[in-house]
């Protein structure tokens, strides 16, 4: 099993593989996904997109599909909480934890 060096939020390569030669900022990727795929643009990674009513049920469903497609995200709905999707940083943390869990399996 590969070991993460540093924060999993900054050690990410598309396809769910950590690779120190391909460091990419996971929160930046999430922010780009929100902007390009869901037309949700936020300046701050801590901005609450739920409170601002930018993430409705349709956008939430699309977000889950995009996370699955781009990052291999796979988690049962009963394990998710709306707080996991409030901000770019929260979504990044959820995806990073999902990546770690997938690598441990």
Buried (B, 14 or more C-beta within 10 A) or exposed (E): EEEBEEBBBBBBEEEBEBEEEEBEBBBBBBBEBBEEBBEBEBEEBEBBBBEEEBBEEEBBEBBBEBBEEBBBBEBEEEEBEEEBBBBBBBBBBBBBBBBEEBBEE
